[in-house]
Amino acid sequence: MINKKIHICFFSPASYPFFYSDSQAIHGGAEFQMYLLATELAKNKNFSISFILGNYGQKNRYCYKKNIQLIKGFKLTTHENLWSKFIKALRLFFLYYKIKPDVIITTNAGSVVGLTAFYTKLSGKKYIYRSSSSIDVDGSWINSHKLMGKIYSWGLKNTSLVLSQNAEHCHLLIKNHSIKTNILKNGFVIETTHAQNKKYILWVSRYVEMKNPHLFLQLAKQIPNEKFVMICPYNPSDYKKWKELKNEADKILNLTFIEKVDFRKIQTYFNQAKIFVNTSDYEGFPNTFLQAAQGLTPIVSLNVNPDNFINEYQCGIFCNNGFSKLIEETKKILQDSDKIKQMGKNAYRYLKENHDINIIGKQMEEIIYNLVKS
């Protein structure tokens, strides 16, 4: 029996553009998942939801959207010194103290994990950390960030609960951190879908070197009789390399390069794609895979295949880090329209069976109830 509302606070500064439609800010899949979880949990009358966003110049420190209290935090910057990080840490600590949540949820590796764990240890509240990428759990982020890595590592081991996107992350958390975890798959708002006129091969991601966008350009050159579309926004710190990529892409006649598409409109591109291509070195579980599945679009992936779902559901081609295989398999599948249709249907079936936000939301509710009772 619940006697009062459970106050849940999400911390995900870059989720801002999902709440403010006029924003042009860059975001990633982890931020979208935090937005989806918060809006789904806000439907539960037993929960009170707060969401700490970044400072993007919004007028109000506090406001409500979708039954969620939005709180303006601090500006996101890529280059900071130790002192500025310390000041932001203090501000976040006292912001937690002011809003007094029962449960705090964060995602992405970083020192904020250590800070949040420290606050909840002192206050006796609960903290859920959600992994977003393989580097969060395989030790590589910790090893490459020295002091911040140590703070993150301590926080990871002092959370109330760690949630993983897939079984691989669970294994890595046990292997590298001796942490047992629960799996909560990425959610998605699934719509009834119908096959559309498929026009091109698609690649979508913000510019990050480990996503290997240049490989998609090479693929387009290898298949000159097909149309290719690349949607690639960038963070200001990556502008120079992004511009080099764009200049190279503009020289490829069968490739259309698009800087950015609003997330409310981007599904159309997935719906019209023959194939969706992922060339990343690693990911968590890409939201673009879910968007491709919603669009009945097969996935051709170079390295990323969480829980072997691409093979198990026969919804695309996993190339096991072989770029030459990616080229050959893409050429082959393009010659078989019936196979493309069947793989697209399989992808949509996988989506419905594993990622329905209504089901994921209920699972998250149960996790929170059990955690608060413990």
KAVENBEL-V253710 format. One record per backbone hydrogen bond with DSSP energy under -0.5 kcal/mol. CO is the residue of the C=O (numbers start at 1). NH is the residue of the N-H. Records with the same first field share a line. If there is no record, write none. Layout:
CO->NH ; NH
This chain:
1->3
5->7
6->8 ; 48
7->102 ; 103
8->10 ; 50
9->105
10->12 ; 52
11->107
12->15
13->16 ; 54
15->18 ; 19
16->19 ; 20
19->21
20->23
28->32
29->33
30->34
31->35
32->36
33->37
34->38
35->39
36->40
37->41
38->42
40->43
41->44
43->45
44->47
46->6
48->8
49->69
50->10
51->53 ; 71
52->12
53->73
54->56
61->72
63->70
65->68
67->49
68->65 ; 70
69->51
70->63
71->53 ; 73
74->55
75->77
78->80
81->85
82->86
83->87
84->88
85->89
86->90
87->91
88->92
89->93
90->94
91->95
92->96
93->97
94->98
95->99
96->100
102->126
103->9
104->128
105->11
106->130
110->113 ; 114
111->115
112->116
113->117
114->118
115->119
116->120
117->121
118->122
119->123
120->124 ; 125
126->104
127->129 ; 160 ; 161
128->106
129->131 ; 163
130->108
133->136 ; 137
134->137 ; 138
135->141
139->143
140->144
141->145
142->145
145->148 ; 149
146->150
147->151
148->152
149->153
150->154
151->155
152->156
153->157
154->158
155->158
156->159
161->129
162->182
163->131
164->184
166->170
167->171
168->172
169->173
170->174
171->175
172->176
173->177 ; 179
174->178
182->164 ; 184
188->190 ; 357
196->198
200->274 ; 275
201->229
202->277
203->231
206->208
208->211
209->212
210->281
212->215 ; 216
213->216 ; 217
214->218
215->219
216->220
217->221
218->222
219->223
220->223
223->226
227->201
228->256
229->203
230->232 ; 258
231->205
233->207
235->238
236->239
238->242
239->243
240->244
241->245
242->246
243->247
244->248
245->249
246->250
248->251
249->252
251->253
252->255
254->228
255->257
256->230 ; 258
258->232
262->265 ; 266
265->268
266->269 ; 270
267->271
268->272
270->273
272->199 ; 200
274->298
275->202
276->300
278->302
283->134
286->289 ; 290
287->291
288->292
289->293
290->294
291->295
292->297
293->296
298->276
299->301 ; 317
300->278
301->319
302->321
303->305
305->308
306->309
308->312
309->313
310->315 ; 316
315->299
317->301 ; 319
319->322
321->323
322->326
323->327
324->328
325->329
326->330
327->331
328->332
329->333
330->334
331->335
332->335
333->336
336->340
337->341
338->342
339->343
340->344
341->345
342->346
343->347
344->348
345->349
346->350
347->351
348->352
349->353
350->354
351->355
355->188
356->359 ; 360
357->361
358->362
359->363
360->364
361->365
362->366
363->367
364->368
365->369
366->370
367->371
368->372
369->373
370->374
